[in-house]
Amino acid sequence: MAWVYRESVEQIGWPEPAAAEQRGRAVVFAADYGEAGALGRYSGAHGLPAPYSGHRSYADCGPPPDSATGTALLARPAPYPKVERAFTICREVARVDNGHGLAHEEQHTPVLLCAGPVEPWCRRWPRLRHFY
């Protein structure tokens, strides 16, 4: 039962970060497959592109297109230098808040807006894959 509760709690609060102001040619990149899945669930309703992640088998979906040279929205519960170094600047623009006071792994996760990609996604992608 604890597993079911934990999984239910992890789903709360994701519509809000998916409704970010920056859209256009943005890339949504999540640090792990759970965040990517949650953002994917709600991104369409807010006009955001499908999310990408280098985590586990979610990375098999491939990188964002190299033509996606706009800003990147990055959700990450811990510093993720492999992604942050892919841009000339990253700044925190929000924090995840499920609005219900329920603690879970992503509560208060920083959301970064990154700009100025230093190389195409296809070249960086192999270094973004991770299994932890």
Phi, psi and omega in degrees: 000324180299323180295316180298316179299314182299315181295323177294317179297323181295341182271350184278137174094003183275338177298328184295309179292335178291344182265028183302152183289323184281117180236260177047241182259030182289155172247134175256120183232125181251147181291330179222166186295330179295316177295317180298318179296318180294316178295323177296324180298323186252351187294321182300321180293342182247011176073020178268154176289163176300142181281160175237155175205144175267009185274128176046221186284352175298332179294337179296341177291345177094172183278167170299157178295148179297340177286350178278077184260006178283197181291157177240133175261120186240119174260126183209126179283345179217161177308138184229072187300333179301324179274315184300327178288349180282356183229156178283336180209140173224136177221146179287130180242346181194172171225142178293131175218115184288351175072007182238002180069018180266126179283133170206175187305324185266354180303127181071016175297132176293144173244121183255147170249119184245145181221163177073061179301137184268348176201161180297151180303322183298329179280327181278333189308313181302330180277348180270346180291133178208158185240005181259000000 
